[in-house]
């Protein structure tokens, strides 16, 4: 394999993503991966507030990183921010269709909606009894 030109090697870890409207946003995947790993450590220690901050940093560093959106959704759900969690999971599916993160996000959305429907049904049943 031929050696890549210097200008290409300098771009390692930096991607360019085209956003709607033709704007180009520079993303830093390597930086986002670092935030993601730190966030996962905090998440596993049940420090959801700290993990949320790091997952948001990961999303900010690379807006097209589906795993960052997925983990942000997990954190938000744990913090009782279900609506925001659903948005994060939907974004994971949008930016990474067919990825493992998108598949997992889809399952989480399905689970959250089922749980919400059960809660609504329980409340309606209680209201009818009273």
C-alpha positions as MATLAB code, in Angstrom:
seq = 'XXXXXXXXXXXXXXXXXXXXXXXXXXXXXXXXXXXXXXXXXXXXXXXXXXXXXXXXXXXXXXXXXXXXXXXXXXXXXXXXXXXXXXXXXXXXXXXXXXXXXXXXXXXXXXXXXXXXXXXXXXXXXXXXXX';
ca = [
       0.000    0.000    0.000;
       1.351    3.420   -0.984;
       2.104    6.002    1.673;
      -0.591    8.669    1.924;
       0.296   12.314    1.281;
       1.084   14.427    4.351;
      -2.089   16.507    4.037;
      -4.242   13.378    4.245;
      -2.342   12.044    7.259;
      -2.943   15.352    9.079;
      -6.668   14.830    8.712;
      -6.577   11.530   10.630;
      -9.239   11.605   13.307;
     -11.034   14.517   11.634;
     -14.048   13.959    9.436;
     -16.231   16.366    7.523;
     -19.954   15.849    7.604;
     -22.337   17.716    5.360;
     -25.335   19.013    7.271;
     -28.725   19.924    5.827;
     -28.483   23.216    3.998;
     -25.004   22.413    2.646;
     -23.100   23.581    5.723;
     -19.938   21.667    6.447;
     -19.222   20.812   10.057;
     -15.869   19.486   11.164;
     -16.143   16.586   13.531;
     -13.479   15.006   15.646;
     -14.227   11.321   15.968;
     -11.144   10.472   17.997;
     -11.994   13.189   20.525;
     -15.618   11.985   20.639;
     -14.465    8.409   21.267;
     -12.461    9.600   24.253;
     -15.460   11.383   25.742;
     -17.593    8.312   25.073;
     -15.216    5.989   26.928;
     -15.004    8.345   29.914;
     -18.789    8.642   29.925;
     -19.205    4.869   29.848;
     -17.019    4.548   32.912;
     -19.165    7.052   34.810;
     -22.370    5.454   33.516;
     -21.235    2.052   34.807;
     -20.574    3.678   38.202;
     -24.154    5.049   38.068;
     -22.933    8.659   37.864;
     -25.553    9.537   35.275;
     -25.157   13.294   35.610;
     -21.416   13.168   34.930;
     -21.889   10.623   32.163;
     -24.526   12.793   30.503;
     -22.084   15.703   30.312;
     -19.432   13.529   28.670;
     -21.887   11.967   26.217;
     -23.031   15.472   25.257;
     -19.373   16.392   24.667;
     -19.007   13.316   22.451;
     -22.093   14.289   20.447;
     -20.812   17.855   20.161;
     -17.388   16.659   18.953;
     -18.883   14.307   16.354;
     -22.548   14.907   15.584;
     -22.608   11.885   13.273;
     -21.430    9.352   15.882;
     -24.428    7.034   16.456;
     -22.963    5.352   19.537;
     -22.621    8.722   21.285;
     -26.299    9.489   20.633;
     -27.273    6.018   21.827;
     -25.419    6.346   25.125;
     -26.718    9.863   25.649;
     -30.207    8.399   25.283;
     -29.463    5.718   27.876;
     -28.271    8.342   30.322;
     -31.227   10.631   29.745;
     -33.637    7.738   30.234;
     -31.978    6.847   33.549;
     -32.410   10.484   34.595;
     -36.167   10.396   33.854;
     -35.847   12.502   30.713;
     -37.695   10.044   28.479;
     -38.661   12.527   25.776;
     -35.057   13.677   25.340;
     -33.878   10.055   25.435;
     -36.226    9.179   22.570;
     -34.850   12.102   20.549;
     -31.262   10.948   21.165;
     -32.096    7.391   20.107;
     -33.915    8.632   17.013;
     -30.820   10.677   16.136;
     -28.642    7.561   16.551;
     -30.824    5.801   13.988;
     -30.760    8.827   11.678;
     -26.971    9.241   11.623;
     -26.078    5.542   11.656;
     -28.748    3.554    9.827;
     -27.892   -0.137    9.872;
     -25.324    0.279   12.651;
     -25.339   -1.695   15.881;
     -26.082    1.535   17.776;
     -29.115    2.184   15.548;
     -30.394   -1.349   16.131;
     -30.014   -0.967   19.907;
     -31.601    2.488   19.827;
     -34.587    1.099   17.942;
     -35.041   -1.582   20.624;
     -34.844    1.043   23.382;
     -37.466    3.205   21.642;
     -39.740    0.182   21.332;
     -39.261   -0.669   25.029;
     -39.836    2.913   26.210;
     -43.024    3.255   24.163;
     -44.391   -0.051   25.468;
     -43.647    1.026   29.033;
     -45.350    4.380   28.429;
     -48.431    2.674   26.963;
     -48.650    0.358   29.989;
     -48.412    3.320   32.346;
     -51.164    5.162   30.471;
     -53.379    2.052   30.550;
     -52.842    1.709   34.319;
     -53.750    5.348   34.904;
     -56.868    5.080   32.771;
     -57.899    1.973   34.688;
     -57.474    3.760   38.027;
     -59.476    6.755   36.816;
     -62.332    4.466   35.718;
     -62.389    2.762   39.134;
     -62.561    6.073   40.993;
];
